[in-house]
């Protein structure tokens, strides 16, 4: 089999969850599984994280998929709803939408609900994306308290904008604003992965980890293993051809890489059509037989070329690891000039998922 595959170490989810529970032993865990669980598979990931207390998704449709798959934990919809029919979908499937604007609150007040609904109120403490400012937040709390059918007291969340940059004072300002405004008598959720791992003031009734559950560090220049985490996804393919090239031979589209020595070049069956980033340059590492070898030439839609000269034992059909176990995705993201989230979410449907269930 020469196609690319994402080997998913499902027990790593339990390992990472245990690590995060150690850090926040008095908080409940709301696992973020939006964007197809960061490329890991929405339903697969939710089932692997069966011990969490709740899930968070971006969109109502994601929550419906989880409900139809039999997931029974609380499910928070971070983008909430945009119209009355979407609100009714949240009610019908027992989802908990976030209220982040007065526009949504108006829809809620005008819509007759046929059963009780849990909602979350989102307080904008400084990210200035979704959420209510302090004046709007206070008004919304009062209006929600008067609404029949809304479970009380309404829990409150916020989102940290710069928690991954430890020296940035913005997070401390956000935490001060949150704690000064939101009473401790309601359920609260502040921490994302970076907040959970680094900011004690964000550890309240709920924590909301995303990337860390998948074994990836939220901090620049660090890896998941440095946080005590284990990568869930290892992206692999196989060598499908080996060529003996001469000094001066050009490799791939544009001929940008020119061999400076006699070169044993391998061709591996993966490319940007699978989600491997096109802008990864010559020199970026992959693993062959546990040894780092460099990529050479441009990444194409289906193929990459490798310099196997210093790995003479490499053969056709050998496994090539692009990131994951033994080669952190964080490192490849730096080569690509992006963040690990992008690499994981960009995995395409033609990459075969291969589940590993034993520890």
PASEPA-368730 format. One record per residue (C-alpha): chain; x, y, z. Coordinates in pm, whole numbers, plus 50000, padded with zeros to 5 digits. Example, Ala and Ser with C-alpha at 12.3 -4.5 7.8 and 13.67 -1.06 7.14 Angstrom:
2
A 51230 49550 50780 .
A 51367 49894 50714 .
end
This chain:
359
A 50000 50000 50000 .
A 50163 50324 49887 .
A 49899 50581 49982 .
A 49947 50823 50267 .
A 49803 50726 50602 .
A 49742 50894 50934 .
A 49826 50646 51207 .
A 49612 50743 51507 .
A 49737 50631 51846 .
A 49401 50638 52023 .
A 49540 50547 52370 .
A 49745 50868 52347 .
A 49420 51058 52403 .
A 49384 50897 52746 .
A 49748 50973 52825 .
A 49709 51340 52730 .
A 49380 51372 52915 .
A 49541 51231 53229 .
A 49826 51482 53198 .
A 49581 51771 53171 .
A 49375 51644 53464 .
A 49694 51644 53673 .
A 49738 52011 53589 .
A 49372 52100 53661 .
A 49253 51840 53915 .
A 48957 52046 54035 .
A 48825 52141 53692 .
A 48595 51959 53456 .
A 48726 51898 53104 .
A 48549 52033 52797 .
A 48735 51873 52505 .
A 48749 52083 52189 .
A 48677 51862 51887 .
A 48591 52124 51624 .
A 48722 52109 51265 .
A 48688 51730 51249 .
A 48874 51708 51579 .
A 49174 51894 51438 .
A 49187 51647 51151 .
A 49171 51337 51373 .
A 48807 51245 51306 .
A 48518 51396 51501 .
A 48330 51087 51614 .
A 48644 50875 51650 .
A 48799 51135 51880 .
A 48485 51183 52089 .
A 48463 50809 52149 .
A 48832 50794 52241 .
A 48773 51078 52489 .
A 48472 50915 52649 .
A 48591 51014 52998 .
A 48570 51391 52943 .
A 48287 51590 53095 .
A 48179 51779 52783 .
A 48274 51853 52424 .
A 48306 52185 52244 .
A 48241 52222 51872 .
A 48244 52529 51651 .
A 47918 52473 51465 .
A 47576 52328 51529 .
A 47622 52067 51254 .
A 47922 51923 51438 .
A 47718 51887 51754 .
A 47439 51712 51564 .
A 47689 51463 51420 .
A 47806 51379 51772 .
A 47451 51334 51901 .
A 47357 51110 51609 .
A 47668 50902 51683 .
A 47543 50844 52036 .
A 47760 51091 52226 .
A 47575 51185 52544 .
A 47802 51434 52721 .
A 47722 51802 52722 .
A 47810 51964 52388 .
A 47882 52335 52370 .
A 47850 52512 52033 .
A 48109 52790 52039 .
A 47965 52987 51747 .
A 47614 52952 51882 .
A 47331 53005 51633 .
A 47257 53261 51363 .
A 46881 53217 51310 .
A 46576 53068 51480 .
A 46588 52735 51295 .
A 46948 52681 51403 .
A 46847 52765 51758 .
A 46573 52501 51735 .
A 46833 52248 51615 .
A 47032 52319 51932 .
A 46721 52264 52140 .
A 46622 51947 51953 .
A 46962 51783 51997 .
A 47032 51900 52350 .
A 47324 52125 52251 .
A 47439 52427 52452 .
A 47498 52726 52224 .
A 47718 53018 52319 .
A 47548 53358 52327 .
A 47815 53599 52209 .
A 47604 53886 52072 .
A 47289 54079 52153 .
A 47165 53979 51807 .
A 47153 53616 51919 .
A 46988 53715 52244 .
A 46711 53882 52047 .
A 46651 53563 51849 .
A 46637 53367 52173 .
A 46382 53607 52322 .
A 46158 53588 52013 .
A 46167 53208 51974 .
A 45931 52982 52163 .
A 46124 52682 52296 .
A 45952 52347 52333 .
A 46195 52224 52598 .
A 46455 52373 52837 .
A 46779 52496 52685 .
A 47124 52536 52835 .
A 47326 52826 52696 .
A 47666 52979 52770 .
A 47729 53351 52781 .
A 48055 53461 52620 .
A 48229 53758 52780 .
A 48486 53936 52563 .
A 48772 54008 52802 .
A 49011 54134 52537 .
A 49032 53909 52234 .
A 48775 54125 52050 .
A 48647 53849 51828 .
A 48328 53683 51955 .
A 48181 53792 52284 .
A 48000 54068 52470 .
A 48175 54369 52616 .
A 48129 54443 52985 .
A 47818 54660 52947 .
A 47655 54417 52702 .
A 47749 54124 52924 .
A 47575 54268 53230 .
A 47260 54347 53030 .
A 47258 54002 52870 .
A 47286 53829 53207 .
A 46984 54019 53335 .
A 46780 53947 53022 .
A 46868 53577 53026 .
A 46766 53553 53392 .
A 46414 53660 53292 .
A 46376 53413 53004 .
A 46160 53105 53065 .
A 46308 52777 52951 .
A 46673 52882 52995 .
A 46859 52678 53252 .
A 46986 52891 53537 .
A 47233 53010 53640 .
A 47379 53067 53294 .
A 47748 52963 53274 .
A 48007 53206 53139 .
A 48309 53159 52917 .
A 48581 53371 52764 .
A 48873 53307 52531 .
A 49239 53391 52590 .
A 49406 53563 52297 .
A 49776 53541 52390 .
A 49807 53269 52653 .
A 50073 53093 52444 .
A 50308 53392 52485 .
A 50403 53374 52851 .
A 50569 53714 52871 .
A 50270 53897 52719 .
A 50074 54090 52986 .
A 49749 54062 52787 .
A 49651 53733 52951 .
A 49687 53871 53303 .
A 49467 54166 53201 .
A 49204 53932 53059 .
A 49202 53721 53375 .
A 49167 54026 53599 .
A 48877 54155 53390 .
A 48702 53818 53397 .
A 48735 53761 53770 .
A 48630 54118 53851 .
A 48312 54085 53645 .
A 48195 53724 53656 .
A 48069 53591 53989 .
A 48211 53265 54119 .
A 47855 53142 54178 .
A 47818 53037 53812 .
A 48000 52777 53607 .
A 48299 52938 53434 .
A 48534 52837 53153 .
A 48849 53032 53069 .
A 49146 52810 52990 .
A 49238 52688 52645 .
A 49538 52452 52620 .
A 49793 52726 52684 .
A 49592 52870 52970 .
A 49554 52528 53128 .
A 49926 52453 53112 .
A 50062 52793 53213 .
A 49809 53028 53376 .
A 49681 52931 53721 .
A 49420 53207 53716 .
A 49243 53038 53426 .
A 49177 52715 53617 .
A 48815 52749 53720 .
A 48517 52510 53710 .
A 48581 52418 53346 .
A 48891 52403 53128 .
A 48865 52383 52751 .
A 49172 52215 52600 .
A 49208 52161 52229 .
A 49551 52113 52073 .
A 49707 51961 52387 .
A 49462 51671 52380 .
A 49611 51574 52044 .
A 49962 51569 52192 .
A 50080 51902 52054 .
A 50224 52194 52249 .
A 50035 52523 52231 .
A 50358 52716 52289 .
A 50595 52836 52015 .
A 50933 52659 52003 .
A 50812 52376 52230 .
A 50689 52027 52155 .
A 50420 51809 52305 .
A 50673 51575 52460 .
A 50817 51870 52654 .
A 50469 51917 52803 .
A 50442 51548 52893 .
A 50207 51480 52601 .
A 50202 51208 52335 .
A 50120 51274 51970 .
A 49804 51107 51851 .
A 49865 51143 51477 .
A 50165 51012 51288 .
A 50151 51093 50917 .
A 50320 50829 50702 .
A 50362 50707 50348 .
A 50603 50480 50158 .
A 50895 50512 49922 .
A 50769 50409 49578 .
A 51087 50465 49374 .
A 51462 50520 49415 .
A 51677 50687 49151 .
A 52053 50726 49120 .
A 52121 51087 49018 .
A 52444 51252 48906 .
A 52602 51569 49030 .
A 52424 51857 48852 .
A 52091 51678 48803 .
A 51787 51891 48890 .
A 51498 51745 49090 .
A 51127 51817 49057 .
A 50920 52104 48922 .
A 51124 52411 48840 .
A 51450 52227 48893 .
A 51512 52432 49206 .
A 51718 52162 49373 .
A 52036 52065 49191 .
A 52241 51770 49317 .
A 52581 51878 49448 .
A 52701 51518 49466 .
A 52596 51180 49330 .
A 52260 51142 49500 .
A 52041 50848 49586 .
A 51696 51007 49557 .
A 51381 50851 49692 .
A 51029 50936 49581 .
A 50755 50910 49844 .
A 50381 50898 49779 .
A 50253 51211 49951 .
A 50204 51572 49853 .
A 49990 51877 49898 .
A 49691 51679 49766 .
A 49714 51485 50092 .
A 49765 51793 50308 .
A 50142 51795 50332 .
A 50233 52163 50303 .
A 50353 52271 49958 .
A 50583 52540 50096 .
A 50803 52306 50299 .
A 51152 52376 50162 .
A 51447 52160 50073 .
A 51614 52040 50391 .
A 51300 51973 50593 .
A 51334 51635 50768 .
A 51138 51315 50732 .
A 51210 50982 50897 .
A 51317 50671 50705 .
A 51414 50366 50911 .
A 51428 50594 51214 .
A 51684 50821 51049 .
A 51629 51182 50948 .
A 51671 51244 50578 .
A 51605 51574 50397 .
A 51333 51658 50152 .
A 51470 51789 49820 .
A 51295 51996 49555 .
A 50938 52117 49549 .
A 50648 51936 49712 .
A 50408 51836 49434 .
A 50045 51726 49450 .
A 50115 51356 49502 .
A 50489 51315 49556 .
A 50795 51440 49741 .
A 51161 51363 49676 .
A 51410 51270 49944 .
A 51788 51256 49962 .
A 51862 50899 50071 .
A 52236 50916 50006 .
A 52318 50900 50376 .
A 52059 50628 50435 .
A 52192 50366 50193 .
A 51987 50083 50343 .
A 51658 50252 50248 .
A 51448 50052 50002 .
A 51132 50083 49798 .
A 50826 50018 50021 .
A 51004 50158 50330 .
A 50784 50370 50555 .
A 50836 50746 50554 .
A 50720 50945 50857 .
A 50629 51305 50782 .
A 50543 51400 51140 .
A 50428 51242 51463 .
A 50603 50972 51660 .
A 50974 51058 51648 .
A 50931 51378 51445 .
A 50722 51650 51612 .
A 50457 51818 51401 .
A 50560 52142 51573 .
A 50900 52117 51402 .
A 50750 52061 51058 .
A 50516 52355 51114 .
A 50817 52578 51173 .
A 50974 52457 50847 .
A 50646 52541 50674 .
A 50619 52882 50838 .
A 50287 52797 51000 .
A 50142 52641 51315 .
A 50069 52276 51395 .
A 49693 52336 51394 .
A 49708 52413 51021 .
A 49900 52095 50934 .
A 49664 51872 51130 .
A 49345 52034 51002 .
A 49463 52029 50640 .
A 49487 51650 50613 .
A 49266 51554 50320 .
A 49014 51275 50277 .
A 49243 51064 50063 .
A 49472 51004 50362 .
A 49374 50670 50512 .
A 49315 50672 50890 .
A 49472 50374 51066 .
A 49364 50332 51428 .
A 49587 50189 51697 .
A 49387 50078 52002 .
A 49645 49906 52224 .
A 49867 50110 52457 .
end
